[in-house]
Amino acid sequence: MTAIISPDAPLAIRDRELHNRKLVRNWLYVVLVVLFALIMVGGATRMTGSGLSITEWKPIHGVIPPLNHTEWQEEFEKYQQIPQYEQINKDMTLDEFKGIFWWEWAHRLLARGVGFLVAIPLVFFWLSGRLERGLKPRLAGLLVLGGLQGAVGWWMVASGLTERVSVSQYRLAVHLTFACVILIAVAYIARGLATYTEAAASRAVQRFAGIMVFLVLVQIYLGALVAGLHAGLTYNTWPLMDGAIIPGDLFVIDPAWRNLFENPKTVQFIHRMFAYTVLVVAIWHALATRQTLPGTTHARRAWVLVGLVLVQAGIGVATLLTQAHMHWALLHQGFAVFVLIFATAHWRATKGAYPLPTEVIVRN
């Protein structure tokens, strides 16, 4: 069933619904920007080795940083009790500790801010009657996902406080991937509230666009494993790896499946190969969309997605060749998130906008 605006519908009702959609959509775009910033600060926190500097999870009280020398010394003494300090940062001074503390504190503060940025406008839009019935569970779900992500973040940090000197790559990958799932949800809902002048694409094109979102998400997950294992600091050549297209020693850990998550060489190799796969599938999607819907915005967006994947591949190679220099690594992470947002917007656009409420539409 296709929903269209009825020419006989009261203009006031139609304009009100479209205006409300615009308000909600703009709010979600702001949330999207802040989420992007949160992911980037998280990446910087990881690369500066700051993620374990705060050894407690205080969702409310933790918003207040140390305010005097005594409080700073207490926080530093807590950090001195974990393996990362004992094995890596034994010579760290209090001033140096403050440097890593502020990164982690900023990351957590921004995460808390996102919670308020979602919750307060959501309550306002809900109580003022600006939300359509179908949007309410979707937007409430975003709030729930945000709360779960906070718990996942602490679960990740906790993995590096007792026996390890860094967080588990498994948990790091889950944390980043879950953040990206939230990002997909926000972008998907926001783009569904847009006004489209072009008809929805065929089911086949819609499915293919959805597959592209999934593939980009998987590639981000694999990139997080690379980051968690510091695999980007090894095998810094391209296109060959360790002097070969398929290097040796990919399955030296027993049982074999652990190599997929714990062997730096294997993890980096899979990340490289999957990047080529994403590019090939993106080109296939663009060609198929052009053949099915020539001259449409859907086809043009599919080719833009190919271009973005190519740029991301180039950034990935540069990151590799510079031995994961912080600037290149952060650019690589940030652009990957941008590609994911665009892929999601493209996917939602192939489906068209959410149907308007029944009082301002007719069905055919």
C-alpha positions, -999 to +999 in steps of 0.1 A: +000+000+000+013+034-009+005+065+011+002+099-006-009+133+006-046+138-003-053+170-023-086+172-003-070+170+031-072+201+052-041+222+046-038+231+082-036+195+093-012+186+065+011+216+072+011+209+109+022+173+104+049+182+080+061+210+103+062+186+132+082+161+111+107+188+103+112+197+139+117+161+149+140+155+120+162+185+127+165+174+164+176+139+152+202+155+129+216+173+159+217+140+178+235+125+148+262+151+148+268+148+186+269+110+183+295+114+155+315+137+179+312+111+207+326+084+185+355+106+174+363+115+210+361+078+219+386+071+191+410+098+204+406+084+240+416+050+228+446+062+208+459+083+236+457+054+260+433+072+281+404+047+283+414+032+317+423+064+335+389+065+353+386+032+371+351+036+385+317+039+369+297+067+385+269+077+361+258+106+382+286+116+405+312+110+378+302+142+360+322+162+385+359+160+379+386+163+406+385+199+419+417+201+440+451+185+445+438+160+470+411+148+448+435+145+418+459+125+440+431+102+451+421+096+414+457+090+404+462+065+433+432+045+420+448+044+385+481+033+400+464+001+412+456-013+377+480-033+355+483-006+328+500+017+353+522-010+368+534-024+334+534+006+311+530+039+329+551+033+360+569+066+356+538+087+349+535+120+368+503+135+381+503+161+354+506+134+327+478+115+344+456+146+341+462+145+304+447+111+299+421+116+325+405+146+307+401+125+275+382+098+292+362+123+313+352+142+282+341+110+265+319+101+294+305+136+297+296+138+261+279+104+264+258+117+293+250+148+272+237+127+244+213+110+269+199+144+279+198+155+243+176+126+234+155+124+266+145+161+271+133+169+236+116+135+234+095+143+265+087+177+250+077+164+216+057+136+232+038+157+257+031+185+232+015+161+208+041+165+181+050+128+177+030+105+154+019+073+170+043+052+150+073+073+160+069+070+197+082+034+202+111+041+177+122+071+196+118+056+230+139+027+217+167+051+210+167+061+247+169+025+257+197+018+233+217+047+247+213+034+282+225+000+272+255+015+254+266+032+286+266-003+303+285-018+274+311+010+277+317+002+314+317-036+306+345-028+281+365-006+305+362-033+332+380-058+310+412-037+314+412-031+351+424-064+366+446-085+344+451-067+311+469-035+302+442-025+277+406-033+271+395-065+255+393-063+217+361-083+218+345-057+240+359-028+222+345-041+189+311-046+206+312-011+220+320+006+187+296-016+168+267-009+192+274+028+189+271+025+151+238+006+155+225+036+174+238+058+147+220+038+120+188+039+140+189+077+144+198+083+107+172+059+095+144+075+115+155+110+106+156+102+069+122+085+071+107+119+081+121+137+051+100+147+021+108+128-011+099+139-046+108+106-061+090+073-058+104+045-036+127+021-053+120-015-061+122-041-033+154-055-048+171-021-048+159-016-012+173-049-001+206-043-018+209-009-002+202-025+032+229-051+025+254-022+019+246-008+054+252-042+069+285-047+051+298-013+062+288-021+098+307-054+097+338-037+083+337-012+111+335-041+136+365-057+119+383-023+121+376-022+159+393-056+162+423-043+144+424-013+167+419-035+198+449-057+189+470-027+177+472-047+144+475-015+124+510-010+138+523-042+121+525-053+084+525-017+072+528-024+035+503-024+007+490-041-015+512-070-002+511-081+034+542-096+049+555-098+013+526-118+000+490-114-011+480-142+013+505-142+042+515-172+061+509-179+098+472-169+096+461-198+118+488-204+143+466-202+173+446-232+185+417-235+182+416-220+147+386-197+152+406-177+178+429-164+150+399-145+136+398-124+167+432-127+185+459-131+158+469-095+146+480-108+112+448-127+106+426-098+118+443-073+096+442-096+066+404-101+071+399-064+074+418-058+042+400-085+022+366-074+035+373-038+024+378-051-011+345-070-008+326-039+003+340-020-027+331-047-052+296-050-037+291-012-037+300-011-074+276-040-081+249-022-063+255+010-082+254-009-116+223-028-107+205+004-095+214+023-126+201-005-148+169-008-128+163+029-121+183+049-147+186+086-142+171+085-107+183+100-074+186+064-061+211+055-089+231+087-083+233+081-046+245+045-052+274+059-072+282+085-046+284+056-021+309+039-044+330+071-044+329+073-006+340+037-002+369+044-026+380+074-005+377+054+027+399+027+012+425+053+003+424+067+038+428+031+051+459+026+030+474+059+042+466+049+078+484+016+072+515+031+056+519+057+083+517+030+110+484+042+122+494+078+129+468+093+152+455+118+126+452+093+099+437+067+122+410+091+135+403+103+099+399+066+090+374+060+118+355+092+112+351+087+075+340+051+081+312+065+103+303+090+076+301+063+050+278+043+073+255+074+078+253+080+040+247+043+033+218+044+059+204+076+044+205+060+009+188+028+022+160+048+039+156+070+007+150+039-014+120+031+008+106+066+007+092+086+036+071+073+065+034+074+056+016+104+070-011+099+096-044+087+082-063+119+085-041+136+059-036+107+034-056+085+011-045+050+003-045+033-031 
